[in-house]
């Protein structure tokens, strides 16, 4: 099973993404654009795992998350991985004070079950597009200007979700397997 743990997005955020992506897709060079219904804030990518890991994660993650507070998420602005000189992934960023604590607790729980640790620090982002070829300077700038105009409603994240990801020719399909609430 291909697994990851994420914060799901409320519909009002997906609506902003849907409205904004239409013009961007027309104006930007070719890319593999993510559908808004598949967007999420990844806390931990687990990769291909045995199905037994799901039960282990359920026990290992639920406890630590239940002691952490909800987090207010404010999305806005854009950027690129690895950087804007060699863009390969275009994203929307944001701020969510405390979400790195969720990611750290999940990272520790998964590592205790034998899942490799992520070498990079947690970075809040919503992947919008995977670039087939790096975009030129004008396209890079245009993307940042347009995404910078998007106004997202803030929301309170109250749970982490374990998703199974199935890669299909039509795109990835994400199925929630577990939901772990934080303290209320």
Backbone as CSV, one residue per row, in Angstrom:
resi,resn,N_x,N_y,N_z,CA_x,CA_y,CA_z,C_x,C_y,C_z
1,UNK,0.840,-1.182,0.000,0.000,0.000,0.000,0.883,1.243,0.000
2,UNK,0.515,2.206,-0.819,1.222,3.493,-0.839,0.467,4.417,0.117
3,UNK,1.152,4.904,1.158,0.490,5.627,2.241,1.117,6.997,2.502
4,UNK,0.295,7.902,3.003,0.791,9.183,3.516,-0.193,9.700,4.558
5,UNK,0.290,10.600,5.410,-0.531,11.222,6.446,-0.579,12.715,6.142
6,UNK,-1.787,13.278,6.193,-1.956,14.668,5.766,-3.083,15.353,6.525
7,UNK,-3.142,16.669,6.345,-4.289,17.473,6.764,-5.152,17.643,5.522
8,UNK,-6.407,17.251,5.622,-7.330,17.422,4.509,-7.788,18.884,4.471
9,UNK,-8.233,19.322,3.318,-8.635,20.719,3.145,-10.147,20.859,3.160
10,UNK,-10.650,21.939,3.745,-12.090,22.179,3.683,-12.509,22.596,2.273
11,UNK,-13.764,22.409,1.978,-14.300,22.699,0.647,-14.076,24.163,0.249
12,UNK,-14.181,25.088,1.201,-14.027,26.511,0.870,-12.613,26.812,0.352
13,UNK,-11.607,26.069,0.811,-10.242,26.228,0.298,-10.149,25.631,-1.097
14,UNK,-10.770,24.480,-1.298,-10.754,23.841,-2.620,-11.430,24.730,-3.680
15,UNK,-12.437,25.472,-3.279,-13.123,26.374,-4.209,-12.185,27.474,-4.694
16,UNK,-11.377,28.037,-3.795,-10.399,29.060,-4.194,-9.393,28.443,-5.169
17,UNK,-8.937,27.242,-4.871,-7.981,26.558,-5.751,-8.597,26.313,-7.130
18,UNK,-9.830,25.851,-7.163,-10.507,25.561,-8.432,-10.611,26.827,-9.287
19,UNK,-11.024,27.926,-8.671,-11.164,29.191,-9.409,-9.816,29.686,-9.935
20,UNK,-8.787,29.560,-9.124,-7.484,30.078,-9.510,-6.739,29.229,-10.523
21,UNK,-6.942,27.923,-10.464,-6.180,27.034,-11.338,-6.585,27.130,-12.808
22,UNK,-7.840,27.392,-13.080,-8.291,27.477,-14.474,-7.448,28.432,-15.311
23,UNK,-7.366,29.709,-14.917,-6.541,30.660,-15.672,-5.052,30.290,-15.672
24,UNK,-4.552,29.781,-14.566,-3.130,29.415,-14.505,-2.798,28.327,-15.521
25,UNK,-3.645,27.323,-15.608,-3.398,26.218,-16.543,-3.337,26.720,-17.983
26,UNK,-4.156,27.708,-18.302,-4.161,28.266,-19.665,-2.917,29.103,-19.937
27,UNK,-2.445,29.826,-18.925,-1.362,30.793,-19.115,0.038,30.218,-18.966
28,UNK,0.182,29.119,-18.254,1.501,28.594,-17.925,1.956,27.530,-18.933
29,UNK,3.265,27.303,-19.016,3.777,26.225,-19.861,3.259,24.868,-19.366
30,UNK,3.450,23.815,-20.159,2.946,22.492,-19.765,3.441,22.053,-18.389
31,UNK,2.539,21.378,-17.682,2.836,20.834,-16.353,1.783,19.786,-16.050
32,UNK,2.048,18.963,-15.063,1.050,18.008,-14.568,0.388,18.666,-13.359
33,UNK,-0.812,19.185,-13.575,-1.529,19.930,-12.546,-2.283,18.966,-11.634
34,UNK,-2.273,19.255,-10.347,-2.993,18.451,-9.361,-4.435,18.953,-9.318
35,UNK,-5.370,18.027,-9.256,-6.780,18.402,-9.129,-7.045,18.880,-7.700
36,UNK,-7.826,19.944,-7.519,-8.087,20.448,-6.160,-8.620,19.390,-5.198
37,UNK,-9.422,18.449,-5.695,-9.965,17.434,-4.782,-8.879,16.499,-4.252
38,UNK,-7.722,16.472,-4.887,-6.619,15.634,-4.420,-5.582,16.384,-3.592
39,UNK,-5.793,17.669,-3.361,-4.801,18.453,-2.625,-4.960,18.299,-1.119
40,UNK,-3.840,18.379,-0.437,-3.785,18.197,1.008,-2.442,18.753,1.487
41,UNK,-2.298,18.879,2.783,-1.020,19.290,3.376,-0.368,18.021,3.922
42,UNK,0.653,17.542,3.247,1.311,16.306,3.661,2.124,16.531,4.931
43,UNK,1.892,15.663,5.907,2.651,15.683,7.153,3.755,14.634,7.130
44,UNK,3.491,13.504,6.467,4.485,12.428,6.369,4.126,11.531,5.193
45,UNK,5.051,11.407,4.235,4.892,10.449,3.147,5.535,9.152,3.605
46,UNK,4.765,8.083,3.603,5.235,6.791,4.097,5.692,5.871,2.973
47,UNK,5.244,6.128,1.750,5.627,5.292,0.620,4.940,3.946,0.642
48,UNK,5.519,2.989,-0.085,4.967,1.631,-0.161,5.202,0.911,1.158
49,UNK,4.124,0.427,1.763,4.208,-0.233,3.067,3.303,-1.459,3.083
50,UNK,3.620,-2.387,3.978,2.747,-3.544,4.196,1.458,-3.078,4.858
51,UNK,0.334,-3.721,4.541,-0.947,-3.328,5.149,-0.934,-3.376,6.681
52,UNK,-0.096,-4.234,7.272,-0.036,-4.336,8.732,0.397,-3.013,9.382
53,UNK,1.099,-2.180,8.629,1.559,-0.913,9.201,0.389,-0.027,9.614
54,UNK,-0.745,-0.165,8.941,-1.903,0.679,9.255,-2.298,0.518,10.725
55,UNK,-2.398,-0.721,11.197,-2.768,-0.948,12.602,-1.702,-0.400,13.544
56,UNK,-0.439,-0.593,13.204,0.640,-0.062,14.027,0.591,1.457,14.098
57,UNK,0.335,2.097,12.965,0.228,3.553,12.948,-0.946,4.022,13.789
58,UNK,-2.038,3.285,13.714,-3.222,3.655,14.475,-2.882,3.759,15.960
59,UNK,-2.141,2.787,16.461,-1.753,2.796,17.877,-0.676,3.847,18.152
60,UNK,0.285,3.981,17.236,1.448,4.843,17.483,1.157,6.334,17.298
61,UNK,0.241,6.678,16.420,-0.005,8.089,16.088,-1.146,8.692,16.901
62,UNK,-2.181,7.917,17.159,-3.378,8.460,17.829,-3.045,9.101,19.178
63,UNK,-2.249,8.428,19.991,-1.928,8.954,21.321,-1.195,10.281,21.289
64,UNK,-0.047,10.355,20.596,0.678,11.625,20.557,-0.147,12.781,19.970
65,UNK,-0.929,12.514,18.923,-1.720,13.597,18.336,-2.826,14.061,19.276
66,UNK,-3.368,13.151,20.066,-4.481,13.525,20.944,-4.063,14.512,22.033
67,UNK,-2.761,14.678,22.225,-2.298,15.638,23.237,-1.882,16.983,22.624
68,UNK,-1.947,17.094,21.304,-1.560,18.344,20.626,-2.790,19.184,20.307
69,UNK,-2.627,20.510,20.286,-3.785,21.382,20.036,-4.123,21.497,18.549
70,UNK,-5.367,21.915,18.242,-5.718,22.247,16.862,-4.812,23.377,16.372
71,UNK,-4.732,23.509,15.045,-3.840,24.494,14.437,-4.626,25.327,13.421
72,UNK,-4.457,26.644,13.496,-5.058,27.529,12.504,-4.146,27.591,11.288
73,UNK,-4.715,27.297,10.121,-3.956,27.256,8.867,-4.318,28.474,8.027
74,UNK,-3.285,29.196,7.613,-3.444,30.363,6.737,-2.616,30.118,5.482
75,UNK,-3.292,29.828,4.383,-2.604,29.563,3.124,-2.419,30.856,2.348
76,UNK,-1.348,30.913,1.573,-1.137,32.075,0.727,0.277,32.135,0.189
77,UNK,0.407,32.725,-0.982,1.710,32.846,-1.623,2.109,31.560,-2.307
78,UNK,3.118,31.656,-3.133,3.562,30.478,-3.871,5.058,30.344,-3.870
79,UNK,5.515,29.230,-4.412,6.940,28.988,-4.509,7.216,27.739,-5.308
80,UNK,8.485,27.327,-5.273,8.938,26.193,-6.075,9.897,25.326,-5.286
81,UNK,9.875,24.052,-5.602,10.923,23.127,-5.165,11.707,22.728,-6.405
82,UNK,13.021,22.656,-6.401,13.875,22.988,-5.267,14.015,24.495,-5.070
83,UNK,13.865,25.299,-6.137,13.932,26.756,-6.020,13.403,27.367,-7.318
84,UNK,13.324,28.703,-7.366,12.751,29.338,-8.555,13.715,29.420,-9.737
85,UNK,14.963,29.033,-9.544,15.914,28.988,-10.674,15.838,27.649,-11.393
86,UNK,15.446,26.602,-10.665,15.298,25.268,-11.247,13.964,24.670,-10.796
87,UNK,12.854,25.305,-11.140,11.565,24.847,-10.617,11.162,23.476,-11.161
88,UNK,10.796,22.580,-10.269,10.287,21.253,-10.653,8.876,21.038,-10.103
89,UNK,8.586,21.671,-8.957,7.264,21.578,-8.332,6.827,22.992,-7.965
90,UNK,5.597,23.339,-8.376,5.022,24.648,-8.045,3.995,24.444,-6.933
91,UNK,4.013,25.318,-5.935,3.153,25.117,-4.780,2.589,26.408,-4.209
92,UNK,1.560,26.255,-3.364,1.019,27.314,-2.518,1.571,27.061,-1.125
93,UNK,2.015,28.106,-0.465,2.557,27.983,0.882,1.557,28.434,1.923
94,UNK,2.072,28.735,3.090,1.199,29.208,4.154,1.875,29.155,5.503
95,UNK,1.090,29.450,6.519,1.560,29.420,7.902,0.562,28.637,8.740
96,UNK,1.088,27.875,9.669,0.248,27.117,10.592,1.096,26.824,11.825
97,UNK,1.136,27.778,12.737,1.972,27.621,13.928,1.489,26.404,14.715
98,UNK,2.388,25.470,14.930,2.068,24.247,15.649,1.976,23.026,14.752
99,UNK,1.804,23.222,13.453,1.669,22.070,12.551,2.980,21.291,12.454
100,UNK,4.104,21.979,12.624,5.384,21.267,12.619,5.458,20.309,13.809
101,UNK,4.770,20.611,14.894,4.688,19.694,16.041,3.919,18.428,15.703
102,UNK,2.854,18.589,14.916,2.106,17.418,14.448,3.026,16.545,13.593
103,UNK,3.718,17.209,12.643,4.597,16.468,11.728,5.699,15.747,12.496
104,UNK,6.244,16.392,13.500,7.307,15.791,14.302,6.802,14.577,15.082
105,UNK,5.618,14.690,15.677,5.046,13.572,16.425,4.779,12.384,15.502
106,UNK,4.287,12.665,14.300,4.016,11.607,13.321,5.323,10.992,12.838
107,UNK,6.317,11.833,12.596,7.637,11.354,12.156,8.224,10.398,13.194
108,UNK,8.156,10.775,14.463,8.681,9.932,15.537,7.923,8.610,15.635
109,UNK,6.593,8.680,15.569,5.775,7.466,15.666,6.075,6.515,14.512
110,UNK,6.177,7.054,13.298,6.466,6.213,12.129,7.874,5.624,12.218
111,UNK,8.836,6.410,12.688,10.214,5.916,12.822,10.278,4.765,13.831
112,UNK,9.487,4.856,14.893,9.447,3.778,15.885,8.881,2.488,15.308
113,UNK,8.169,2.599,14.194,7.614,1.418,13.512,8.503,0.968,12.353
114,UNK,9.664,1.617,12.201,10.603,1.200,11.173,10.527,1.958,9.860
115,UNK,9.724,3.021,9.794,9.630,3.831,8.579,10.781,4.835,8.575
116,UNK,11.457,4.946,7.454,12.595,5.863,7.350,12.167,7.300,7.641
117,UNK,13.036,8.021,8.330,12.786,9.431,8.619,12.969,10.275,7.360
118,UNK,12.222,11.340,7.290,12.350,12.290,6.186,13.598,13.128,6.442
119,UNK,14.504,13.208,5.461,15.732,13.984,5.692,15.508,15.503,5.713
120,UNK,14.416,15.962,5.104,14.138,17.403,5.058,13.172,17.792,6.170
121,UNK,13.288,19.021,6.612,12.372,19.547,7.619,10.977,19.701,7.013
122,UNK,9.955,19.654,7.846,8.576,19.846,7.397,8.436,21.219,6.754
123,UNK,7.728,21.265,5.624,7.479,22.511,4.905,6.021,22.525,4.460
124,UNK,5.229,23.402,5.056,3.813,23.481,4.702,3.679,23.940,3.258
125,UNK,3.021,23.121,2.443,2.768,23.502,1.049,1.665,22.625,0.462
126,UNK,1.005,23.156,-0.545,0.058,22.405,-1.364,0.672,22.313,-2.748
127,UNK,0.970,21.125,-3.204,1.523,20.968,-4.545,0.435,21.296,-5.563
128,UNK,0.725,22.244,-6.455,-0.213,22.597,-7.518,0.151,21.919,-8.831
129,UNK,1.464,21.839,-9.118,1.884,21.287,-10.409,3.284,20.702,-10.312
130,UNK,3.475,19.652,-11.087,4.805,19.074,-11.278,5.221,19.459,-12.692
131,UNK,6.344,20.139,-12.790,6.762,20.686,-14.072,7.498,19.629,-14.890
132,UNK,7.051,19.452,-16.123,7.702,18.488,-17.002,9.073,18.987,-17.419
133,UNK,9.164,20.291,-17.625,10.439,20.970,-17.884,10.413,22.249,-17.059
134,UNK,11.559,22.677,-16.545,11.552,23.929,-15.768,10.976,25.083,-16.583
135,UNK,10.173,25.890,-15.931,9.597,27.055,-16.578,10.643,28.154,-16.703
136,UNK,10.463,29.021,-17.687,11.337,30.173,-17.863,11.042,31.254,-16.831
137,UNK,11.870,32.289,-16.845,11.771,33.372,-15.862,10.395,34.028,-15.879
138,UNK,9.843,34.296,-17.072,8.531,34.948,-17.152,7.432,34.085,-16.549
139,UNK,7.449,32.803,-16.862,6.427,31.897,-16.331,6.559,31.759,-14.814
140,UNK,7.782,31.691,-14.322,8.023,31.596,-12.878,7.436,32.826,-12.191
141,UNK,7.719,33.992,-12.729,7.229,35.238,-12.144,5.698,35.323,-12.234
142,UNK,5.143,34.990,-13.399,3.694,35.065,-13.597,2.967,34.180,-12.573
143,UNK,3.463,32.966,-12.387,2.864,32.055,-11.411,2.845,32.688,-10.021
144,UNK,3.983,33.222,-9.580,4.072,33.811,-8.238,3.126,34.993,-8.078
145,UNK,3.016,35.821,-9.102,2.113,36.980,-9.044,0.665,36.516,-8.954
146,UNK,0.276,35.571,-9.811,-1.113,35.125,-9.833,-1.510,34.407,-8.545
147,UNK,-0.678,33.484,-8.085,-0.988,32.752,-6.851,-0.986,33.707,-5.657
148,UNK,-0.144,34.729,-5.708,-0.112,35.719,-4.637,-1.405,36.502,-4.503
149,UNK,-2.236,36.514,-5.540,-3.522,37.217,-5.508,-4.644,36.372,-4.895
150,UNK,-4.436,35.076,-4.806,-5.483,34.192,-4.268,-5.687,34.484,-2.793
151,UNK,-6.940,34.545,-2.361,-7.269,34.801,-0.960,-7.990,33.585,-0.387
152,UNK,-7.290,32.883,0.480,-7.821,31.672,1.089,-8.463,31.989,2.435
153,UNK,-9.586,31.349,2.741,-10.120,31.484,4.104,-9.238,30.681,5.052
154,UNK,-8.983,31.214,6.222,-8.216,30.419,7.187,-9.139,29.328,7.722
155,UNK,-8.521,28.250,8.201,-9.309,27.165,8.776,-8.532,26.540,9.925
156,UNK,-9.246,25.810,10.763,-8.615,25.150,11.902,-8.499,23.661,11.597
157,UNK,-7.266,23.176,11.579,-7.011,21.752,11.378,-7.211,21.057,12.719
158,UNK,-8.048,20.013,12.723,-8.374,19.317,13.959,-8.077,17.828,13.910
159,UNK,-7.554,17.358,12.759,-7.230,15.938,12.642,-6.201,15.713,11.549
160,UNK,-5.464,14.629,11.709,-4.568,14.135,10.664,-5.239,12.913,10.056
161,UNK,-5.035,12.714,8.762,-5.703,11.626,8.051,-4.650,10.738,7.394
162,UNK,-4.792,9.438,7.591,-3.954,8.461,6.892,-4.663,8.134,5.581
163,UNK,-3.964,8.385,4.471,-4.516,8.120,3.146,-3.761,6.989,2.464
164,UNK,-4.508,6.212,1.687,-3.898,5.286,0.738,-3.934,5.981,-0.609
165,UNK,-2.836,5.929,-1.335,-2.733,6.551,-2.650,-2.627,5.454,-3.703
166,UNK,-3.570,5.452,-4.625,-3.540,4.504,-5.738,-3.254,5.294,-7.015
167,UNK,-2.165,4.959,-7.668,-1.796,5.648,-8.899,-2.505,4.984,-10.073
168,UNK,-3.298,5.783,-10.783,-4.053,5.293,-11.939,-3.709,6.153,-13.144
169,UNK,-3.962,5.654,-14.352,-3.673,6.469,-15.543,-4.379,7.825,-15.524
170,UNK,-5.551,7.882,-14.899,-6.300,9.142,-14.835,-5.810,10.050,-13.716
171,UNK,-4.881,9.578,-12.896,-4.351,10.358,-11.775,-4.473,9.578,-10.480
172,UNK,-3.898,10.122,-9.432,-3.913,9.455,-8.128,-5.306,9.522,-7.505
173,UNK,-5.672,8.439,-6.835,-6.920,8.383,-6.078,-6.540,8.189,-4.616
174,UNK,-7.049,9.067,-3.752,-6.714,9.037,-2.336,-7.909,8.546,-1.531
175,UNK,-7.687,7.522,-0.723,-8.736,6.949,0.114,-8.345,7.112,1.576
176,UNK,-9.174,7.808,2.378,-8.856,7.933,3.797,-9.043,6.586,4.503
177,UNK,-8.037,6.182,5.272,-8.092,4.921,6.011,-8.309,5.124,7.496
178,UNK,-7.720,6.190,8.044,-7.843,6.501,9.475,-7.867,8.012,9.644
179,UNK,-8.550,8.443,10.707,-8.571,9.863,11.094,-8.190,9.934,12.559
180,UNK,-7.206,10.792,12.860,-6.731,10.925,14.228,-6.941,12.357,14.697
181,UNK,-7.900,12.583,15.603,-8.140,13.940,16.087,-7.057,14.394,17.064
182,UNK,-6.901,15.698,17.130,-6.019,16.293,18.125,-6.895,16.685,19.326
183,UNK,-6.268,17.260,20.359,-7.005,17.667,21.553,-8.041,18.723,21.187
184,UNK,-9.131,18.748,21.912,-10.153,19.777,21.637,-10.346,20.681,22.828
